[in-house]
Amino acid sequence: MPRRVFNWAMIYAGELAALLTAFLWSFTTLFFTSAGRLIGSRWVNRIRIPMAVILLGTLYFITSGYFWPSGVNSKSYLYLAASGVIGLTLGDSFLFKALVIMGPRRTLVVFATWPIIASVTAWITLGETLGILALSGIALTIAGVIWVTAERQFETEEKPKYAESGSIRLGIILALLAAAGQAIGLVLAKAGMGENLEPLPATLIRMAAAAVAVWILSLFGRDLKNIATIIKNKKALAFTLGGAICGPFLGVWMSLTAVHHTATGTASAIMSIVPILVIPLVIIFYKEKVSLRAIVGAVIAVAGVIILFYS
């Protein structure tokens, strides 16, 4: 029996890694939400990526004896660096801004399209093709996610204050840019890994490039003078560290493991079920009630994931 389970795990290594990524990212959502309420999402973004670089570098040194990946060609460096900047620096910045402009519900509905963008991008650039069953699983999973996130869930949800009449349109554009950043970043990372580079060193290179980019952009900000106050907020730093472990460290590593072993579209669709996995977490930690609509959406999304495992 153990050998049979092991063989099954090897066959579905990419799908299992994608599912683990979604679980990790669901906890990341809670950690970063708590940290953002204390110090703001901009500072969370600036701190979480360097934390992840330290964690990834430490693990890579323990496993390889080297502080930095060696023998990586310039083409892989270029793809991975671009992936980090596009997916983690720019993509996440667009996402955070969209959340501020039009709130989490609308933002997540638009952002849920990223597996579609990833599938199309991988088809155009990497020549990946998906069968009818896999496409059906992706469609079903995304439909379930959108069905849940489109619900007007919480009466206490903070209503965004729009700076101008066109802000909703701007928010949609930013959410689409965030979805494109997530998708393109993942496809570039897969291209950068190729056949030889393992996900761990690839993640380290990608994260280091994102850390450099996010702090270069921070130099143009007006709030760097607050850094001493931010560092003194131990509770916020603890939440950010927890989020960095589950997200940019383990989560991103597992996401590259997923696309390394299976089609980008399949992995992306499975990873997109984070809003579904957050449901039991908010019940446990925030004592929130879940509607019948959310349960139905979760069942639809899970059915899509099951199809993807056997497509």
Buried (B, 14 or more C-beta within 10 A) or exposed (E): EEEEEEEEEEEBBBBBBBBBBBBBBBBBBBBBBBBBEBBBBBBBBBBBBBBBBEBBBEBBEEEBEEEEBEEBEEEBBBBBBBBBBBBBBBBBBBBBBBBBBBBBBBBBBBBBBBBBBBBBBBBEBBEBEBEEEBBBBBBBBBBBBBBBBBBEBEEEEEEBEEEEEEBBEBBBBBBBBBBBBBBBBBBBBBBBBEEEBBBBBBBBBBBBBBBBBBBEBBEEEEEEEEEEEBEEBEEBBEBBBBBBBBBBBBBBBBBBBBBBBBBBBBBBBBBBBBBBBBBEBBEEEEEEEBEEBBEEBBEBBBBBBEBBBEB
